[in-house]
Amino acid sequence: MNPYENEGLNAIRDGVRALCAQFPAEYWRKIDEQKGFPETFVKALTDEGWLSAMIPEEYGGSGLGLAEASVILEEVNACGGNSGTVHGQMYNMFTLLRHGSDAQKSYYLPKLASGELRLQSMGVTEPSTGTDTTKIKTTAVKRGDKYVINGQKVWISRVQHSDLMILLARTTPLAEVTKKSEGMSIFLVDLRDAIGNGLTVQPIANMVNHETNELFFDNLELPADSLIGEEGKGFRYILDGLNAERALIAAECIGDGRWFIEKSAAYARDRVVFGRPIGQNQGVQFPIAEAHIEIEAADLMRWRACEEYDSGKNAGASANMAKYLAAKASWEAANACLQTHGGFGFACEYDVERKFRETRLYQVAPISTNLILSYVAEHLLDLPRSF
Ligand SMILES: Cc1cc2nc3c(=O)[nH]c(=O)nc-3n(C[C@H](O)[C@H](O)[C@H](O)COP(=O)(O)OP(=O)(O)OC[C@H]3O[C@@H](n4cnc5c(N)ncnc54)[C@H](O)[C@@H]3O)c2cc1C
């Protein structure tokens, strides 16, 4: 018996599915065509309390764990939607909850829970350093009761649909730290104050309908109490949040995979060519069956990651492996689905090409597949560091 098919999780699945039924494929297709943002969907998800699932009850949320949160995002994608529009709030909130001061938590968390404020953005990636995060060049220099931020970020998502952003910047130059992962700090940036006052946002047109931006910091001043946790420990805090992020993205990929498999099987049963359903041909059946097996296997690792995270264990290995397996499996499922649909897979009205583009992202962001392999090689298999 699957221990994760319990009453509580099934109720979450049913609730999210009922909400998603109000936002059918046509809704997402139109948003994609118009390169718009699903405002009404995000509002509905917020109003029903799904986005504050992991905020503790004392701060106005539901006090649920990563397992429950992962089911919410999985179901959005399994219903044909795109959780990439909202998932930031789930893992960014975790960073604030785990490392923020009491004052920060009691000010921000109730506002996030009620939907008054949105914390959808996290600024880590930089154009000149890419995945080599410890080399980031954005600096935060303390001057009196302020930090002054200078530098540049790239691919920072949902900035135009968020009030707050978690920002990683160097507070001690790389040359002055003993370990390269030290000397970076995280800040809670109030985007409403920052944009136009030292922060410039430039949208990046991209292959998915994903609102993402280049950010330019030119002497942006942040109040000293924007610092989250201790100065210099930001990289560790970010990594902690990234494990939650990886498990959540794995769940989204599993949702995508299930959508592709269901869609493929339905089409293969119905489409008749050469006088029989195409699904009667093993050449059509097998890639769908294989995708199903791989999604189910990835799902097991996703549950392991959630269980470890929720019980306070180090979920680094399982979260990375879950993200790797699920992103790969959803991509295989996407390929099988497109192939099963033949030419119709390319027609926007079937939604396959849209979901195909959306799920492809997860091989690259929020962490590329190669970097997960290198993590496993170095940290689990004790192979020499490659960088
Ligand atoms: C749509 C979108 C949204 C994003 N949203 C955010 C966001 O909100 N916040 C944020 O901070 N970032 C965000 N990102 C950035 C994303 O996390 C990075 O693109 C990703 O981590 C890869 O970094 P990079 O693009 O700089 O690639 P690079 O680091 O330049 O790497 C390029 C390729 O080389 C490979 N590679 C590099 N070094 C090695 C090595 N040593 N061994 C093997 N392979 C290697 C990588 O795996 C990758 O495939 C987003 C990206 C996209 C596309």
The ligand as a Gaussian input file, in Angstrom:
#p B3LYP/6-31G(d) Opt

LIG

0 1
 C       13.017000      30.191000     -17.419000
 C       14.079000      30.261000     -16.361000
 C       13.750000      30.698000     -15.091000
 C       14.743000      30.818000     -14.100000
 N       14.418000      31.341000     -12.872000
 C       15.412000      31.628000     -11.988000
 C       15.125000      32.326000     -10.775000
 O       13.969000      32.669000     -10.476000
 N       16.154000      32.639000      -9.954000
 C       17.451000      32.305000     -10.238000
 O       18.323000      32.629000      -9.451000
 N       17.759000      31.634000     -11.383000
 C       16.764000      31.288000     -12.259000
 N       17.064000      30.637000     -13.436000
 C       18.462000      30.316000     -13.730000
 C       18.764000      28.821000     -13.723000
 O       18.809000      28.362000     -12.395000
 C       20.064000      28.628000     -14.488000
 O       19.807000      28.919000     -15.860000
 C       20.622000      27.272000     -14.350000
 O       20.983000      27.021000     -13.017000
 C       21.835000      27.063000     -15.242000
 O       22.717000      28.156000     -15.118000
 P       23.230000      28.918000     -16.426000
 O       22.064000      29.186000     -17.290000
 O       24.068000      30.054000     -16.033000
 O       24.114000      27.825000     -17.150000
 P       25.686000      27.654000     -17.084000
 O       26.157000      27.612000     -15.669000
 O       26.317000      28.634000     -17.996000
 O       25.831000      26.193000     -17.699000
 C       25.518000      25.937000     -19.088000
 C       25.498000      24.426000     -19.307000
 O       26.783000      23.890000     -18.982000
 C       26.655000      22.877000     -18.007000
 N       27.792000      22.958000     -17.083000
 C       28.337000      24.069000     -16.515000
 N       29.374000      23.728000     -15.728000
 C       29.477000      22.386000     -15.775000
 C       30.339000      21.426000     -15.150000
 N       31.323000      21.800000     -14.310000
 N       30.156000      20.116000     -15.436000
 C       29.174000      19.720000     -16.289000
 N       28.333000      20.579000     -16.904000
 C       28.477000      21.894000     -16.641000
 C       25.350000      23.137000     -17.277000
 O       24.834000      21.945000     -16.750000
 C       24.488000      23.725000     -18.384000
 O       23.850000      22.681000     -19.079000
 C       16.082000      30.448000     -14.407000
 C       16.400000      29.964000     -15.686000
 C       15.426000      29.877000     -16.663000
 C       15.814000      29.384000     -18.039000

